[in-house]
C-alpha cells in the first residue's frame, strides 16, 4: 500500500514542557485514523506540524515521499487541512471562497473551475454555490470548510473536530462524507467523540502527554484488549497465575473468580490450554471486552511510562 504520510519521532517543546515527545504516525491510502487524546495531549500541535503550520524541533515528516521541512511547497500540495475553527470568509459566496482556496493551493488557472465544481459535488454544496457563507447553517459551513481542504485533491486530509456543534442529522452527513473521503485519500480525524471513531475510522491512535499510548485497527481494538474471567475448582494464588507465560496481570474478584489480562496477541485457546494443564480444575473462562471509552480512560488517567 502507498504510504501517504510518514512522521517519525516528532518532537516539539513549549517552554520546558514537551507538547509532542517522540510521536510516530504512518498512513496509507484508504486509512481513516481516529486521532484521540485528552485536552492538552498534543493533538493540535501534532496536526499543525503534520500540515506544515508549525515546525517540529525534532523528527521528520514525509508526505508522498516528499520531506515537508526540506520541500514545504511541494509537500503541502498533497495536504488538506480543516482546523477546529474553519477558516471561512463569511462575506464571500461559496463559489468565491472555493475559487480563492483553489488559487491559494496552486490549482492551475484552467483547472480551477472544475476543481471547485468537483469539491462542491463531493461535499453536497452544488445548490448553494451562490449563497453567502455567513447565511449558511453550521452544517453547511462545515461542508464548505471540508471543501476548501480537498479542492486541490490532496492525498492526505486532516480534520480537527469536524462535527463539533452540529445536530445529529448534520453529524451523520459529515461522517458519511468522511467515509467517502477515506476511499480515495488518507484521513486524520481528531475528535473527542469516541463513537465517531468506531463509526467512521479503521484505525485509532491515542496520545497522552505527547506520546502514543495506544495504536490499533478499530476492528482489532477490542480483540487486542481481552480481559478473561476465570474460575477454578481449586483456587490458585495470584503468583501462580502470573507465573503462567501468557498472563500479564491477575486479580482476585469478590465472587471467587479471577480476572486475567493476557499479553497482547495471546490466543485465548493457548491460554485455556495452559490453565487446564495447571491442574486447578478450570470450570469457567469468559472473555470480557473493553470498550474504546474504557481503553481511553485507562490509558489517559495514568502517567506515561518514561
N, C-alpha and C positions, 0 to 999 in steps of 0.2 A: 504494500500500500504506500502511496505517496505521503511523505512526511511534509506537512504544510507549515508547521511551526515547531521549532525545537529550541527551547530555552533551557539553559544548563547553568546550575549553580548561581542563580540570580541573587544579588546582594544589594541592599540599599539601607542606609542608616540615616535617621533624622536625629541630630544631636548625639547622645550617647546610646540611644536605643535602636537596634536593628529593626526596621519595619518589615524587611524581607531578608531571610537568612538562609541561603543555600537552596533555593527553590528550583525544581525541575518541572517542566511541562513539555509534553510532546503530543501532537495531534496529527492525525491523518485525515484525508478527505472522507467525509461521512461521519466523523466523530462530532458528537454534541456533548461537551464537557460541562457538567454542573460544578461550578467553582464555588465552594462553600467555606464559611468561616464566620466566627462571631465578629461583632464590631471591633475594629482595631486589629484584626488578624493580619492585615496586609493585602487584602484583595484589591482594593482600588489602586494601591501603589503598584502592585504587580501588573494590573491591566494597563496602567499608564506607561509602564516600562515596555510591555509587550506591543503597545501601539505606537511607540516612539515619542510619547509625550513627556517622558521622564527618563533620563539616562541612568542606567544602573551603575553602581560603583564597583560591581564585580559581576562576572559571568558573561555569557554570550547569548544572543538571540538571533536565530536564523529563520527567515520567512521565505518559503520556497527555495531554500538553499542559499539565500542572499543574507549576508550579515547586516543586521539592522543598524549597527553602530558605524560600520565602515561605509555602507551604501544606503543611507536612510531613504532617499527619494525613491530609489528602485524598489526597496523592500516595502515601503508604505503603499505602493501601487497595488499590493496584494492584501492590504489591510482595510477593513471597515470597522468603525467604532461608534457605538451608541453609548455615551455616558449616561449616568443616572438622571441628570438633568439634560434632556435633549437640546442640542444647540440650534434652536429654531428661531427664525425671524418672523414674528407674529404679523408684521405688516406686509409680508410677501404672500403671493399666492403659492399654492403647492407647486405649480409648474415653474414659477420664477425661482423658487428656492431650490428645487431639484436641478434646474439648469445651472444655477450658481454652484451647487455641490459638484456637479459633473465637471465644471471648469476647474474648480479647486483640486479635483482629483485627477486632473490632466487627461480627461477623456478627449480624444481628438475632436475638433470642431465639427467635422462632418458626421460624427457618430453620437453627438450629444443628444439629439432629439430621440433617436432610437433608444439610447441608454435611459433617458427619462421615461419614455413610454414603457419600457420593459420593467423598470423599477416600480412604476405605478401599478402595472398589472400584477406583479408578484405580491405587492403589498395591499391590494384591494383599494387603490386610490384613483382608478380610472375615471370615476364620475365626479371627483372633487378637485380636479386639477386647476380649475378657475377660481376656487374659493380661497379666501384669506385664511392663513394658518390659525390666526388668533380666533377665528369664528368656528373652528372645528372642535369636536368633542375631544376629551383627553385620549380616548382610544385611537381616534384618527390621528391625533398629534403624535402618538407613539408610533403609529404606522409610518408617518412622514419621517420620523427620526430613524426608523429602520431603513426606509427607502434611501435616505441620504447615505447610509452606511454601506449600501450594496449597489449604488448607482453606477459605480465603476467596475462592478462584477469582481470583487476581491475574492481571494481563495480562503481567507480567514475573516470571520465576523465575530467581533467582541461586543457583547450586550451586557450592560450593567443595570440590573433591576428593571427589565423592560416592562414588567406588569404592575409595578407599584402604582397604587391609586386607581386602578381600573376596576370596573364592575365585573361580575362573574362572566357575562357574555363576552365582554371585551377581552378578558383574560383567556378564554377559550380560543378566541380568534387569533390572538398573538401567539399562543402556544402552537396552534396549527401552523402558523406562518414560520415559526422557528423550526418545526419539524421539516417543513418543505425546504428551508434554507439548508438544513443539515444533509439533504440529499445530494447537493452539489458543492457544498463548502464544508469547512471545519468551523464549528461554532463554539465559543466560550460563553457560557451563560452564568453570570453571577447573580445569585438570588438568596434571599432568606426564607423563601417558601419551599420547604423540603418536598412536599408532594409534587411541586412543579418539576423538580429534578427527576423524580421517579416517573413522572408522566412523559417528559419530553426528552430526557438525556439518555445516552447509552454508556456514559462514563461519569464518575463522580470523583472529585478531589477535595478533601477537607484540609484547610490550613489553620494553624493556630500559632500565634506569635511569630508569624513569618515563615513557619516551617510546615512542610507537608506531614500530616499525621495520619492520613488515610487516603488510599487511592485504589479504585476498583472499577470493574464494569458494573453497571447498575444491575444487570441480570444476575451477577455473581455475588453482589454485596452481602446478601443475607446468607448464602451458602458459605461464604468465606468467614462468617461470624457465628458459627454454630455454638450453641450452649446446650449441653446434654443434661437431662435429669435422669439419674440412675438410682436404683435401689437393689439391695443385696439381702440374701438370707443371713449371711454372717458379715457384719459391717467391718470394713477395713478402716485403718486410720487414715487421716489426711496425708500423712507422709507416705504411706503405702501407695495411695492413689497418684500422688505427684511423682512418685518414683517410676511410674509407667512411662515408657518412652514417648507416647503420644499425648500425654496430659500436661498442659501448661499450668493450669490453676485448678484447685478443687476447694469447694466449700461445703460444709455440712448444713443442711436445712433443718428446720424445726420438726418437720413431718417424717423424719427418718430417712429422707432421700439425700442424695448428694448432687451438687451442681458442678459439672465438669466443663472446662474450656479447653478443647484440644488445640494443638498447634495448627497454624494455618495450613490448608491443603491436606489435612489428615482425613482420609476416607472414614466415614462412620463405621463401615464394615470392619476395617482394620482395627479400630479401637474396640469394637464389640468383641472381636476375637481375643484381644489381649485381656479384656475384662472377664470373659468366660474362662480363659486359661488360668486366670489368677486363683480360681478355686473358691471365690467368695459367694458363689451362688447367685449370679446375675439374674434378677427376675423382672427388671424394668429398665428400658432405655428409650427415652423420649426426647427427640430433638426439639429445642426451643430456638426460634429465630428472632434476632433483634431487628427492630425497625431502623430505618435510616435516622430517625429522630433520636433513638436510643444511642446509636453509634456516635452521632454528632455530639450529644450532651456528654457522653462518657469521655470522648477524646478532647473536648474543648473546655472541660472543667477541671483538668489536671495539668500540672506543669509538663511541658515537653521534655523529653529525655535529652540531656546535653550530649 
